[in-house]
Amino acid sequence: MRDLSAGTAKLERDFVSEKKADLETGRSASAIFGLSSSLVVLLMFCAVIFSFGLVLFKIVVAERAAAQREISSVSRVFENHKLALLKEMERYAASNAAYVHIETRRSEAWIRERFGVDMALDFVQDQTVLVDGGGAVIFAADHSAANMPDYYVQKIGGRIEGILAKIRANYLATLVRSTSGGIRFAGNLSDVSGVKIVEIDGTPHIVTAFAIVPDPGGIEMVEAPPNILVSTFAIDAAHLNQLLANLSLDNLTFNRQIPDGMIGVPLANDGGTALGYLAWYPVSRASAIIVSSIPILAISLGVILAMAMIALRQNARAKLRLAQREREARYAANHDSLTGCASRAYLHSVAAKRLALCAERGTGAWLVYIDVDNLKQVNDIHGHSVGDRLIIAQVERIQQSLGPYDLLGRIGGDEFLILTERWESEAEALAEIEQLFSALRRPVEVEGKRIGSSASAGVARFPEHGETLIGMVRAADIALQRSKKEQKNTFRMFDERMDDFLREQREISVELDAALRNEEFEVFYQPIVTAGSDEVASCEALIRWRHPRRGLVSPALFLPVAQEAGLMPEIGAWVLDRALRDAGQWQTAGISVNVCTSQIQAPKFAEQVGALLRKHGFPPDRLVLEITEDLLLEENPLTQETFLKLRDLNVGLAIDDFGTGYCSLSYLHKFRFDKMKIDRSFVSRIGQDEEADLLVRSLLGLAKVMGMETVGEGIETEAQKAFLVDEGCDYLQGFLFSRPQPVDDLDLRRHTQVATGLRVI
């Protein structure tokens, strides 16, 4: 508003100055030359015409400047749009899972699902292509999922060979070999990606390319040219409508030449040749209106002057509308459309400036990295609209706790960053963050449904934990991952030990692959006894890692690393083979083996189980596979097919840790189980928490109604044992009876402390 007032005042000053000049000219002419009144009128008329021409000239200049700003704005938005398409591809190309399923253990089904289905839901691309290091097509599909490898070879491949060659060269140049002989990618993602404009079938297309690279890494790699993911986007009416959402224009078309009366931005290929133009009518076109009014000037000077004033006012209003639209466009570009939070790019820009200012003043700042827990499960169970409402509700709670100068940004679907400078001490920071988390833990009412809500967070302090924004985000992210691993629904302050822990996990990831080859794994067994008689009914197989340097490594430390590295199917197969071999020496006792999600979703898992049973001559009815409930949320047809095949083998199935996640009762009807294992987190609170007692009774009752046997885990006291026996639990397991032991030390006789002299430690 201040700029507009200043501009209006300047126009008024110019107009008054011009009128004074006219009067002075008239008086001088009358005094010096004694001209007649008609000559004075003529001079005044000429002066008015001159003034009119001057105003018209200024309007034209202003329109040209406005047009240039529009051209710059459209060019900037179009370039940002190309980079945004490339950035979206990063989520699919820069991935450990993508590298494993394409490069080291290629899965055609995974490739079709990932790039033919998942990616198609996020993109509006015309074609998605995956080419190998030699340029051969691995996978190709258009927007309707039709396989079109020939179309890529004939129409696209030759036009982008230059950028593909550059990506391959950059990729190979950044592969390094570690001292242990492993290969890792050490380059920047920007070096192995690119975007260009090419003409296909007479239509310009945006073509994006991204090498398949591991992220975050830590997996086995090969030294070979990369597979490259390519997507094409036709610059057609639908695509231009997307661009209009980020521009303050009412029209935008593609033309081979810029039509009369329009302005445009060229779309050029690598050689600089313009394939066409993005063209539109400029917002400000007041000069055309004024020029069309010139004939009226001969009829009535007053009408012309009035029209000139009207044109000036229209021009001012057009500029005002343009400024408003530019402000709206800047706001839309800098803020998330769902929550109104700062976008990732805008937050990084503002936060970096604030931290630089803090460094100059010698003051501190705090960065809180928040992740809304279990958003994917909420979306899967209740729908994405409910998930969006949950995100909005959590953002409102965060905003209520913020100060007037705090910065809040949304950097992912369920991830947020808070930058604040108002906390003087760590105690003050922790107290206010705890208040925030008390609000975030409250359930959210959405469409009559009570949705459980929680969040995890990591906190970093400037400059102690990072002297730049990137360093701060890294420290807060490490603290966030620690809170999610340990407990969820809480927050952690970063410290150097977390970084050491992360480094240790990376080392473990490298050493795990060698552990299988060197036979460093062992299987321990924990008896499962019959309730009431304490007779051993079966044993649960539990993996242990006897590391040559670290000693006996806890499964809680290395199994999550193995899961992230994609080694669980191989490790799980080894455990099942070893357990069946050892259990074959027992007369009647059964064996329970844990099965992870990646195992049971692997092709031919049931056939693998059947082959191992035949190999060791083990009765199928003495084998129980324990499956955690998170697998059931996948709703995968392959999972259901595997369950049916395991049923045909007569293998027992147990649901493990039921009640600790988001699994609903409908899954128990869809997937039939023989046993339900009551998690130790419930058993440990027996006798101490009435709610826990009621929950255990409910789970036992539910299992009985559905025809499932029950196993109580983690029993450490006689009181817990007595409660479960009285409530009808079928089997018991825990330190009260025996710790996990090597097979040579295992005693399968009656397990009671009195009868066997077992010492519970």
Beta strands, then each sheet from edge to edge (+ up, - down):
strand 1: 127-131
strand 2: 137-142
strand 3: 175-177
strand 4: 183-185
strand 5: 193-200
strand 6: 203-211
strand 7: 228-234
strand 8: 253-255
strand 9: 263-268
strand 10: 274-280
strand 11: 365-372
strand 12: 407-410
strand 13: 415-420
strand 14: 444-446
strand 15: 449-451
strand 16: 455-462
strand 17: 491-493
strand 18: 521-530
strand 19: 536-547
strand 20: 551-553
strand 21: 590-595
strand 22: 623-628
strand 23: 652-656
strand 24: 675-678
strand 25: 709-712
strand 26: 731-732
strand 27: 741-742
sheet 1: 2+ 1- 7+ 6- 5+
sheet 2: 3+ 4-
sheet 3: 8+ 10- 9+
sheet 4: 12+ 13- 11+ 16- 17-
sheet 5: 14+ 15-
sheet 6: 20+ 19- 18+ 26- 25- 24- 23- 22- 21-
sheet 7: 20+ 19- 18+ 27-
end
